[in-house]
C-alpha cells in the first residue's frame, strides 16, 4: 500500500489500470456530452453493503443481496424505459460472475463499464453508503426489521436534488480521472486545483 492521498489506496495501480480508468471516464464523458441528462436518466447504479444492528466502528463489510431488478425499477423509477436501462455496478466478483452477466443480458440492460479498483468512481461507494451509514452510526436496532425500517427512512429522505448532486459529483470525478490520467481521485495532488473541474 502507498499513501496517495489523505486515505490509503488499496492498490498501487499499474499503468494499464490507470489507462483503463482514464478510458472508461473518457467514454462516460463522451456519452454525457452527446446525450446529456438523458444518458444520466437511464443509468441505474447498484451495489451492496452490510449494515449491522449496532455499528460502532467505521469498518465496512460486503454482503451480497439479490434483488429482482425489474420489479424494483418499476416501483422506484416508473418513468424509466426498461428497454433502455444502463446498469452501472462495480467489479465485485458477484457482479462479474457468468450467472450475473447472463441475467443482465437476458434483461436486455446495457452494462456501463466500471474501471478496476475504483470505488472512488462508484456513486454507491463514494456517496450513498457513507450517507446512510453515517446517519445510522451509533444507533442500536433490536432486530433486522428495525434496521431495515431505519435504512428505508433514510433512503426516502434522499430527494431528487440529492441524487442530481450525486450524479454531478460523479461527472466531476470522471473529469478528474481524465485530468489525472487515471490516478486516484480522492484528495489527490492538492497542488492541482481539481475541485473546480
N, C-alpha and C positions, 0 to 999 in steps of 0.2 A: 504494500500500500504506500501511496505517497500523498502528501497534502498538497492539493492543487487549489484549494480554496479554504474557507473557514470550516469546511467539512472534509472528512476523509473520503477520497474517491475509492470505490470498491475495487476498481481495476484500473491499472495504467493501460490506456488504450494504445493499440498498435496503430500504425499509420493507416492500414487498411480499414480498421474500425472507425477511425476518425473520418476517413473518406466516405464510408458508408453513412455515418451520421450526417455529414455535410450534404451528401447527395440526397438522402431522404428529406432533409429540411428544404433543400432547393426545390425538389419535386413538390413538396407541400406548398411552398410559397408560390410556385408557378401556377398550381391549380387554383390557389386562392386568388391570385391576380387575374386569372382567366374567368373564374366562375363566381368570385365574390362571396357574399354571405350565403348564397345558395349552396356552395360547397360545404360551408360550416354547418348549415342547417341539416344536411344529410348525414353528418357524422354522428355515430353512436360510439362513445368510448366506454370501455368496460375494464374492470379489474376486480380483484377480490382482496379482502383483508380479513384479519381476525380481530374481533373485539372480545373483551373479557368482562365478566361480571364486575370485576374491580381491577382497574388498570392503574397501578401506582407509578410504574416506570414508563419510560418513553420507548421501550423496545417494541418493534412492530413484528408480528408473526404473519406468515402467509397461510391461507386456508383456501381450499378450492370450493366454490359454491356453484352448483349447476343451476342454471336458470332457463326458463322457457322464454327465449328472447322475443319471439313473435308476440306472445300474449302480453309480456311486459311492455314492449314497444307500442302495441295497440292502446294499452291503457295509459302509458306515460306520455306518449307523443302521438296522439290520434291524427294529427295533420301530416305526419311523416309518410311519404310514399314508400311502402315496404319493398317495392321493386327497385328502389334507388338508394337503399341504405349503404353507407360506407362505414364499415366496422373498424374501429381502432382498438387494439389491445396490445399489451406489451409482449415480450418474448419469453414469458414464463413457459416452462416445459409443457404444462397443461394446455397452453394456447397453441403451441407448435405441434402437439400430438396429431397424428394422422386422423384420429376419430374427430377431433375438433375441426381440423381443416376440411374434412369431408362434410361435417354438419354445416359449416359456413357456406361451402359450395352448394349444398342441397338447398339451403335457404335463399341462395341467389344474392348473398351480400358481397359487395366489393370489399376487399381487405386492404386497409391503408397500411403500408409498410411502416414498421417501427424499428428504428436502429437498435443494435445490440447494446446492452449495458447503459440504457438511457432512461432510468426512472425520472430523471430531471426533465424529460420531454413527454411524460405521460400525465395528462391532467388529473387523473385519479390519484396519482402518487404525489405530485407537487402541490396540489391544491385541495381536492375533495377530502381524501382521507385525513390529512392533517387537520382540516377544519372540523371534521366530525369527531376525531379522537381528542382534540383539544377541548371541545365542548363537553365531552363525556368524562374526561380525565378527573380522577379523584372521587367520582361517584360510585356508590355501591348499588348493585342491582340484585334483587332477590333471586331472579331466575332469567332464563333466556328471553322469556316473553317481555319482562320489564326492559331488558337491554334492547330488544327489537323495537319496542314502543318508543324508547328514548331516541334511538337512532332514526327511526321514521319521522319523529317530530323535528329533529334537527335537519334532516334532508328536506322536509317540507317547508322549512324556513328559508331555504336557499332559493331565492327568486330568480326570475329571468335575467335581471341585471347582474346578479352574481355569476350566473353561467356565462353571460355575454363577456363579463370581465375576465373570466377564466379562459375563454377562447382568445380574447385579446392578448392575454399573457402568453398563451400557447403560441400564437403567431410571433410575438416578440422573441420568444425562446428560439423559434426556428430561425429568425433573423440573426440572433446571436450565434447560433451554431454555424451558420454560413460565414459570419464575420470572423469567428474563431477557428475556422477550418475544422470543425467537428470536435473541438475540445469541450470539456465540461462547462456548463453554463453557470451553475450556482456560484455566485460571488467570485468569479474567476477574473484575474487580472484587473485589479482595482484601478490600475493606471489607465485602462481603456474605459472610456465613458460609454458603456454599452447599455446602461439603464434607459437611455432615451432612444434606443434603436426601435 
